[in-house]
């Protein structure tokens, strides 16, 4: 069985930022799921919850869809990860 590697014990690096932006935009998990569905990205409410808790891999097209719905650059969804790498002198 294929096992995904984790970063800081999570399957994606955007989990906390997704939750933060969802709350900032006053969206429930259901409302966010509907907004994503309207642009052709099917992520059910339970899967969104798993994304926000780092228990699900975030696909590249889902990352773009989230940046589109939240009206932020993709880099903002990756900001915490990028900042951490820079602080560790990795990049």
DRENDO-1510 file (C-alpha; in Angstrom, 1 decimal, always signed):
<recs>
REC; n; res; u; v; w
REC; 1; UNK; +0.0; +0.0; +0.0 .
REC; 2; UNK; +1.3; +3.5; -0.9 .
REC; 3; UNK; +1.8; +5.7; +2.0 .
REC; 4; UNK; +2.2; +9.5; +1.7 .
REC; 5; UNK; +4.9; +11.2; +3.6 .
REC; 6; UNK; +4.0; +13.8; +6.2 .
REC; 7; UNK; +5.4; +17.2; +6.9 .
REC; 8; UNK; +5.1; +18.1; +10.6 .
REC; 9; UNK; +2.7; +15.2; +11.0 .
REC; 10; UNK; +0.3; +16.5; +8.4 .
REC; 11; UNK; -0.5; +15.4; +4.8 .
REC; 12; UNK; -0.7; +19.0; +3.6 .
REC; 13; UNK; +1.1; +22.3; +4.5 .
REC; 14; UNK; -2.0; +24.5; +4.0 .
REC; 15; UNK; -4.4; +23.1; +6.5 .
REC; 16; UNK; -4.4; +25.9; +9.1 .
REC; 17; UNK; -4.4; +28.6; +6.4 .
REC; 18; UNK; -7.4; +27.0; +4.7 .
REC; 19; UNK; -9.3; +27.0; +8.0 .
REC; 20; UNK; -8.2; +30.6; +8.7 .
REC; 21; UNK; -9.4; +31.9; +5.3 .
REC; 22; UNK; -12.7; +30.0; +5.5 .
REC; 23; UNK; -13.5; +31.5; +8.9 .
REC; 24; UNK; -12.3; +35.0; +7.8 .
REC; 25; UNK; -14.7; +34.7; +4.8 .
REC; 26; UNK; -17.6; +33.6; +7.1 .
REC; 27; UNK; -18.0; +30.3; +5.2 .
REC; 28; UNK; -19.1; +27.0; +6.6 .
REC; 29; UNK; -17.6; +23.8; +5.3 .
REC; 30; UNK; -20.8; +23.2; +3.3 .
REC; 31; UNK; -20.7; +26.7; +1.8 .
REC; 32; UNK; -17.0; +26.3; +0.8 .
REC; 33; UNK; -17.8; +22.9; -0.7 .
REC; 34; UNK; -20.6; +24.5; -2.8 .
REC; 35; UNK; -18.4; +27.4; -3.9 .
REC; 36; UNK; -15.7; +24.9; -5.1 .
REC; 37; UNK; -18.3; +22.8; -6.8 .
REC; 38; UNK; -19.5; +25.8; -8.8 .
REC; 39; UNK; -16.0; +26.0; -10.4 .
REC; 40; UNK; -15.9; +22.2; -11.0 .
REC; 41; UNK; -13.9; +21.1; -7.9 .
REC; 42; UNK; -15.7; +18.4; -5.9 .
REC; 43; UNK; -14.6; +18.4; -2.3 .
REC; 44; UNK; -17.3; +17.1; +0.1 .
REC; 45; UNK; -17.7; +18.7; +3.5 .
REC; 46; UNK; -16.0; +15.7; +5.3 .
REC; 47; UNK; -13.0; +16.0; +3.0 .
REC; 48; UNK; -12.7; +19.7; +3.6 .
REC; 49; UNK; -12.6; +19.0; +7.3 .
REC; 50; UNK; -9.8; +16.5; +6.7 .
REC; 51; UNK; -7.9; +19.1; +4.6 .
REC; 52; UNK; -8.2; +21.6; +7.5 .
REC; 53; UNK; -6.9; +19.1; +10.0 .
REC; 54; UNK; -4.0; +17.9; +7.8 .
REC; 55; UNK; -5.5; +14.4; +7.4 .
REC; 56; UNK; -5.9; +14.6; +3.7 .
REC; 57; UNK; -3.6; +15.4; +0.8 .
REC; 58; UNK; -4.3; +18.6; -1.0 .
REC; 59; UNK; -4.2; +18.2; -4.8 .
REC; 60; UNK; -2.7; +20.9; -7.0 .
REC; 61; UNK; -6.0; +21.8; -8.7 .
REC; 62; UNK; -7.7; +22.0; -5.3 .
REC; 63; UNK; -5.0; +24.4; -4.1 .
REC; 64; UNK; -5.7; +26.6; -7.1 .
REC; 65; UNK; -9.5; +26.3; -6.6 .
REC; 66; UNK; -9.1; +27.4; -3.0 .
REC; 67; UNK; -7.0; +30.4; -3.9 .
REC; 68; UNK; -9.6; +31.3; -6.5 .
REC; 69; UNK; -12.5; +31.1; -4.1 .
REC; 70; UNK; -10.7; +33.0; -1.3 .
REC; 71; UNK; -9.3; +35.5; -3.9 .
REC; 72; UNK; -5.8; +35.1; -2.6 .
REC; 73; UNK; -2.6; +34.1; -4.4 .
REC; 74; UNK; -1.6; +30.5; -4.1 .
REC; 75; UNK; +1.5; +31.7; -2.2 .
REC; 76; UNK; -0.7; +32.9; +0.7 .
REC; 77; UNK; -2.0; +29.3; +1.2 .
REC; 78; UNK; +1.6; +28.2; +1.4 .
REC; 79; UNK; +2.9; +31.1; +3.4 .
REC; 80; UNK; +3.4; +29.4; +6.7 .
REC; 81; UNK; +5.4; +26.6; +5.0 .
REC; 82; UNK; +7.5; +29.0; +3.0 .
REC; 83; UNK; +8.2; +31.1; +6.1 .
REC; 84; UNK; +9.3; +28.0; +8.0 .
REC; 85; UNK; +11.6; +26.9; +5.3 .
REC; 86; UNK; +13.2; +30.4; +5.1 .
REC; 87; UNK; +13.6; +30.5; +8.9 .
REC; 88; UNK; +15.5; +27.2; +8.7 .
REC; 89; UNK; +17.7; +28.5; +5.9 .
REC; 90; UNK; +16.4; +25.8; +3.5 .
REC; 91; UNK; +15.5; +28.3; +0.8 .
</recs>
